């Protein structure tokens, strides 16, 4: 969101500020903002499968169809 608002200019700026060594990781985390709102809510409230993994979330976040995300994550 910071890139969209102009608060930061690049992934490199975020990477440096957060002391992260991989721009790829920053990019992966940024994609999580595209998860369906109900998926995000389920994660934040703990109402998700205990087998849900970070890798599954990243994969789902790259699909910009929320119904397909739900199917992929079995939610």
N, C-alpha and C positions, 0 to 999 in steps of 0.2 A: 504494500500500500504506500509505503514511503516513496517509492519510485514514481507512482502515479500522481502523488501530491506534490512532488518536487522536493521533498524533504531531503532525499539523497539522489544522487545522479546516476549511480551504477551499482551493480552487484559487488564490484570491487570495494566500493565505499562501505557497504554493509559488512562485507567480509572482514575488512580491516577493523571496523568499529567493534565487531563482535569477537575479534581475534580467532576467526575461523580460517583454516588453511585451504579449504577447498571451495571454489566458486560453485562447483557442481552441487555440493550440499546445500548451499544457499538457494540455488535454483530449484532443487527438489522441495525444500521447505516452502518456497514461495508458491509452488503449484498447489499446496494443500489448501490455499484460499479458494480454490475452485471446487472443493467438495460440496455436495448438496448440503443445505443448511441442516436438514434433519440428521445427516450423518455426523456433522460437526457436533450437533447437540447431543447425540447418542454417546459420542466419545467423551465430551466434557462432563456429562452426567454419569458416566460409567455404565450406560445401558447398551453395551456392545459386546460382541463375542470376546471371550478372554483369549481367543486364538488369533485375534486381529493383529496384524503386524504393520510396522512402519512401511515395509516394502509394498504391501498390499495397498496401503493408503496412497503412496506415491503413484503406483500404477493406476489406481482409480482416479486420482486427481488429474491425470493427463487425458481422461475421457470427459468431454464437456457436456455429456448427456447424463443428467442426474439419475434417470431410471437405469441406465447401463451401469452407473457407479453402484447403485443399490444391488443390482444383480451380481456384479462382480464380488461385492463384499458380503453378499447374502444378508442384506439388511432390508 
